[in-house]
Amino acid sequence: MKDGTAVLTRCASMDDPFVTLQVHNPNARDGVFSVTVGLQDSAGRTVAEAGAQEPVAAKDTATVRLGVAGTGHVDKTTHCTVEPRATFDW
């Protein structure tokens, strides 16, 4: 099984403390993929990281909303980065 891809579609904010991603499964069967997101401050320092394991149907793309309010750093976040490789777990 191949790894998938992850694309950031929306960063977290105080009004909406969720990071939104699109996760694509290139495989001919369903799978679960790990995704990782970094929250950065205005100086580009990573203030928090969050991750999840998400199921994605075969040859499909899933929208993932990852809650990051629990990191305690949403108020310092000015931008987000996502690891573009969504690792196939099972």
Backbone as a chain_set.jsonl record, in Angstrom:
{"seq": "MKDGTAVLTRCASMDDPFVTLQVHNPNARDGVFSVTVGLQDSAGRTVAEAGAQEPVAAKDTATVRLGVAGTGHVDKTTHCTVEPRATFDW", "coords": {"N": [[0.834, -1.177, 0.0], [0.465, 2.23, -0.778], [1.615, 5.402, 0.542], [-0.506, 8.214, 1.266], [-1.581, 11.557, 0.356], [-1.558, 14.779, 1.93], [-3.196, 17.853, 2.209], [-3.278, 21.135, 3.288], [-6.166, 22.984, 3.935], [-7.313, 24.867, 5.526], [-6.239, 26.896, 8.178], [-6.059, 26.889, 11.79], [-7.886, 29.091, 13.983], [-8.748, 31.531, 16.526], [-11.492, 31.879, 16.387], [-12.297, 29.581, 15.063], [-11.11, 26.839, 16.081], [-9.866, 24.68, 14.579], [-7.966, 22.704, 12.332], [-8.169, 22.25, 8.894], [-7.955, 19.682, 6.556], [-7.284, 18.013, 3.432], [-7.207, 14.686, 2.695], [-5.814, 12.303, 0.666], [-6.295, 9.067, -0.673], [-4.45, 6.952, -2.564], [-4.726, 4.309, -3.147], [-6.177, 1.097, -4.128], [-7.778, 0.045, -2.229], [-9.523, 0.58, 0.892], [-8.088, 2.546, 3.566], [-6.224, 3.56, 6.513], [-4.798, 6.599, 7.436], [-2.052, 8.455, 8.71], [-1.76, 11.792, 9.748], [0.003, 14.898, 10.155], [0.195, 18.061, 11.676], [1.612, 21.299, 12.006], [1.609, 24.105, 14.143], [2.397, 27.44, 13.799], [3.958, 30.439, 15.079], [4.129, 34.051, 14.662], [6.831, 34.46, 14.22], [7.61, 32.224, 12.966], [8.152, 30.047, 14.512], [7.477, 26.773, 15.714], [4.739, 26.252, 17.672], [3.015, 24.342, 18.513], [2.045, 20.953, 17.831], [-0.092, 18.713, 16.087], [-1.832, 15.678, 15.498], [-3.421, 12.983, 13.688], [-5.169, 9.914, 13.016], [-6.751, 8.9, 10.173], [-9.49, 7.386, 8.505], [-9.738, 6.608, 5.054], [-11.528, 6.146, 2.124], [-11.006, 3.85, -0.632], [-9.199, 5.148, -3.391], [-10.096, 7.763, -2.94], [-10.815, 11.019, -1.501], [-10.693, 12.495, 1.659], [-12.146, 14.869, 3.876], [-10.695, 16.322, 6.642], [-11.141, 17.493, 9.863], [-9.26, 18.754, 12.282], [-9.128, 19.13, 15.621], [-7.565, 21.621, 17.539], [-7.654, 23.109, 19.807], [-7.022, 22.172, 22.337], [-4.273, 22.302, 22.447], [-3.488, 24.66, 23.523], [-2.33, 26.818, 22.252], [-3.551, 28.186, 20.217], [-4.157, 30.883, 20.154], [-1.694, 32.04, 19.623], [-1.095, 31.254, 17.095], [-0.251, 31.899, 13.769], [0.052, 30.786, 11.315], [-0.223, 27.588, 9.638], [1.321, 24.412, 9.03], [1.443, 21.474, 7.067], [2.387, 18.071, 7.033], [3.089, 16.814, 3.96], [2.965, 14.157, 3.218], [0.759, 11.624, 3.852], [0.87, 9.119, 5.954], [0.446, 5.704, 5.318], [-1.226, 3.579, 7.477], [-2.776, 1.235, 8.03]], "CA": [[0.0, 0.0, 0.0], [1.205, 3.491, -0.886], [1.203, 6.519, 1.382], [-1.369, 9.19, 0.613], [-1.148, 12.95, 0.425], [-2.343, 15.67, 2.773], [-3.124, 19.253, 1.786], [-3.93, 22.064, 4.202], [-7.157, 23.852, 3.306], [-7.619, 25.981, 6.428], [-5.509, 26.909, 9.439], [-6.862, 27.162, 12.981], [-7.959, 30.462, 14.493], [-9.499, 31.599, 17.781], [-12.908, 31.718, 16.055], [-12.504, 28.218, 14.587], [-9.87, 26.167, 16.478], [-9.702, 23.426, 13.847], [-7.208, 22.706, 11.092], [-8.884, 21.442, 7.915], [-7.067, 19.053, 5.584], [-7.793, 17.039, 2.468], [-6.318, 13.524, 2.691], [-6.113, 11.472, -0.513], [-5.852, 7.669, -0.668], [-4.209, 6.547, -3.948], [-4.786, 2.858, -3.226], [-7.404, 0.453, -4.602], [-8.567, -0.397, -1.086], [-9.621, 1.521, 2.0], [-6.949, 2.555, 4.472], [-6.139, 4.574, 7.563], [-3.599, 7.392, 7.179], [-1.63, 9.388, 9.763], [-1.45, 13.152, 9.287], [0.62, 15.743, 11.17], [0.088, 19.499, 11.415], [2.343, 22.17, 12.909], [1.081, 25.465, 14.324], [3.525, 28.366, 13.94], [3.686, 31.82, 15.47], [4.517, 35.055, 13.664], [8.275, 34.345, 13.969], [7.849, 30.962, 12.282], [8.445, 28.977, 15.478], [6.395, 25.828, 15.956], [4.25, 26.38, 19.043], [2.305, 23.105, 18.841], [1.815, 20.003, 16.745], [-1.249, 17.848, 16.293], [-1.898, 14.622, 14.508], [-4.589, 12.116, 13.743], [-5.26, 8.799, 12.084], [-8.038, 9.068, 9.522], [-9.845, 6.421, 7.471], [-10.06, 7.183, 3.743], [-11.963, 5.109, 1.198], [-10.139, 3.598, -1.779], [-9.198, 6.121, -4.494], [-10.973, 8.861, -2.535], [-10.248, 12.093, -0.691], [-11.517, 12.787, 2.826], [-11.913, 16.125, 4.574], [-10.389, 16.071, 8.045], [-11.086, 18.667, 10.737], [-8.45, 18.356, 13.418], [-9.253, 20.104, 16.708], [-6.279, 21.959, 18.144], [-7.865, 23.991, 20.955], [-6.354, 21.568, 23.485], [-2.832, 22.576, 22.456], [-3.263, 25.864, 24.312], [-1.539, 27.791, 21.511], [-4.284, 28.706, 19.058], [-4.072, 32.345, 20.181], [-0.386, 32.445, 19.1], [-0.924, 30.695, 15.756], [-0.469, 32.779, 12.614], [-0.055, 29.923, 10.137], [-0.103, 26.152, 9.867], [1.972, 23.616, 7.996], [1.043, 20.075, 7.119], [3.283, 17.109, 6.398], [2.354, 16.463, 2.74], [2.795, 12.707, 3.097], [-0.13, 10.987, 4.805], [1.447, 7.789, 6.062], [-0.488, 4.587, 5.391], [-1.06, 2.812, 8.716], [-3.362, -0.085, 7.833]], "C": [[0.885, 1.248, 0.0], [0.708, 4.488, 0.152], [0.31, 7.438, 0.565], [-0.767, 10.576, 0.675], [-2.099, 13.731, 1.317], [-2.11, 17.104, 2.318], [-3.907, 20.09, 2.789], [-4.936, 22.906, 3.442], [-7.543, 25.027, 4.203], [-6.855, 25.809, 7.737], [-6.481, 27.209, 10.59], [-6.822, 28.644, 13.339], [-8.72, 30.425, 15.814], [-10.995, 31.387, 17.521], [-13.252, 30.292, 15.634], [-11.231, 27.411, 14.868], [-9.7, 24.76, 15.88], [-8.825, 23.674, 12.627], [-7.969, 21.793, 10.136], [-7.915, 20.978, 6.841], [-7.876, 18.221, 4.594], [-6.765, 15.913, 2.443], [-6.749, 12.608, 1.56], [-5.492, 10.089, -0.364], [-5.68, 7.222, -2.115], [-4.424, 5.048, -4.201], [-6.157, 2.34, -3.665], [-8.221, -0.147, -3.46], [-8.518, 0.642, 0.019], [-8.387, 1.435, 2.885], [-7.087, 3.633, 5.528], [-4.788, 5.256, 7.406], [-3.321, 8.329, 8.355], [-1.27, 10.729, 9.133], [-0.896, 13.954, 10.464], [0.566, 17.196, 10.729], [0.906, 20.257, 12.448], [1.684, 23.54, 12.957], [2.267, 26.379, 14.587], [3.055, 29.751, 14.379], [4.217, 32.775, 14.405], [6.015, 35.026, 13.343], [8.624, 33.033, 13.259], [8.224, 29.812, 13.201], [7.235, 28.065, 15.628], [5.999, 25.912, 17.421], [3.463, 25.143, 19.476], [2.234, 22.231, 17.601], [0.606, 19.161, 17.108], [-1.249, 16.797, 15.201], [-3.136, 13.786, 14.693], [-4.399, 10.946, 12.793], [-6.665, 8.845, 11.502], [-8.295, 7.976, 8.496], [-10.213, 7.148, 6.175], [-10.402, 6.024, 2.81], [-10.987, 4.997, 0.019], [-10.324, 4.65, -2.859], [-10.074, 7.345, -4.197], [-10.181, 9.901, -1.746], [-11.217, 12.394, 0.44], [-11.142, 14.149, 3.396], [-11.763, 15.81, 6.052], [-10.368, 17.408, 8.775], [-10.441, 18.218, 12.035], [-8.514, 19.442, 14.49], [-7.916, 20.356, 17.38], [-6.427, 22.892, 19.35], [-7.13, 23.482, 22.187], [-4.854, 21.811, 23.533], [-2.504, 23.791, 23.307], [-2.535, 26.969, 23.576], [-2.263, 28.379, 20.295], [-4.177, 30.226, 18.997], [-2.747, 32.866, 19.625], [-0.17, 32.03, 17.648], [-1.214, 31.728, 14.674], [-0.532, 31.995, 11.314], [0.184, 28.467, 10.532], [0.677, 25.517, 8.724], [1.5, 22.178, 8.166], [2.123, 19.232, 6.457], [2.541, 16.603, 5.16], [2.165, 14.963, 2.528], [1.894, 12.213, 4.224], [0.292, 9.517, 4.859], [0.364, 6.721, 6.187], [-0.197, 3.784, 6.652], [-1.572, 1.39, 8.576], [-4.629, 0.001, 7.041]], "O": [[1.908, 1.308, 0.682], [-0.443, 4.441, 0.588], [0.36, 7.443, -0.665], [0.407, 10.747, 1.004], [-3.278, 13.399, 1.445], [-0.976, 17.517, 2.074], [-5.059, 19.787, 3.099], [-4.601, 23.485, 2.409], [-8.033, 26.051, 3.725], [-6.826, 24.726, 8.322], [-7.581, 27.719, 10.374], [-5.859, 29.35, 13.04], [-9.277, 29.389, 16.178], [-11.688, 30.786, 18.342], [-14.382, 29.845, 15.831], [-10.366, 27.305, 13.999], [-9.429, 23.793, 16.592], [-8.923, 24.713, 11.974], [-8.371, 20.692, 10.513], [-7.153, 21.771, 6.286], [-8.992, 17.788, 4.88], [-5.584, 16.156, 2.198], [-7.903, 12.184, 1.497], [-4.329, 9.949, 0.015], [-6.672, 7.119, -2.838], [-4.314, 4.582, -5.335], [-7.16, 3.049, -3.584], [-9.247, -0.782, -3.702], [-7.609, 1.469, 0.082], [-7.724, 0.4, 2.953], [-7.953, 4.504, 5.444], [-3.761, 4.594, 7.26], [-4.24, 8.92, 8.922], [-0.57, 10.791, 8.123], [-1.268, 13.727, 11.615], [0.848, 17.527, 9.578], [0.902, 19.906, 13.627], [1.253, 24.069, 11.932], [3.058, 26.126, 15.496], [1.934, 30.175, 14.097], [4.702, 32.338, 13.361], [6.425, 35.521, 12.293], [9.793, 32.764, 12.983], [8.574, 28.728, 12.735], [6.098, 28.536, 15.664], [6.819, 25.674, 18.308], [3.266, 24.92, 20.67], [2.347, 22.711, 16.473], [0.319, 18.928, 18.282], [-0.722, 17.016, 14.11], [-3.816, 13.864, 15.716], [-3.57, 10.991, 11.885], [-7.652, 8.831, 12.238], [-7.413, 7.665, 7.696], [-10.906, 8.166, 6.194], [-9.659, 5.046, 2.718], [-10.244, 5.932, -0.28], [-11.449, 5.008, -3.206], [-10.712, 7.893, -5.096], [-9.028, 9.679, -1.377], [-12.419, 12.534, 0.214], [-9.973, 14.533, 3.399], [-12.595, 15.121, 6.642], [-9.672, 18.338, 8.368], [-10.997, 17.414, 12.783], [-8.012, 20.547, 14.288], [-7.213, 19.415, 17.749], [-5.432, 23.408, 19.857], [-6.663, 24.28, 22.999], [-4.223, 21.554, 24.558], [-1.371, 23.942, 23.765], [-2.153, 27.965, 24.191], [-1.633, 29.003, 19.442], [-4.113, 30.798, 17.909], [-2.676, 34.019, 19.197], [0.828, 32.412, 17.037], [-2.276, 32.35, 14.658], [-1.094, 32.466, 10.325], [0.713, 28.166, 11.601], [0.688, 26.022, 7.601], [1.199, 21.733, 9.273], [2.703, 19.63, 5.446], [1.466, 16.017, 5.293], [1.307, 14.545, 1.751], [2.22, 12.362, 5.402], [0.084, 8.77, 3.903], [-0.519, 6.812, 7.04], [0.935, 3.358, 6.876], [-0.886, 0.441, 8.957], [-5.263, -1.02, 6.777]]}, "num_chains": 1, "name": "protein.A"}
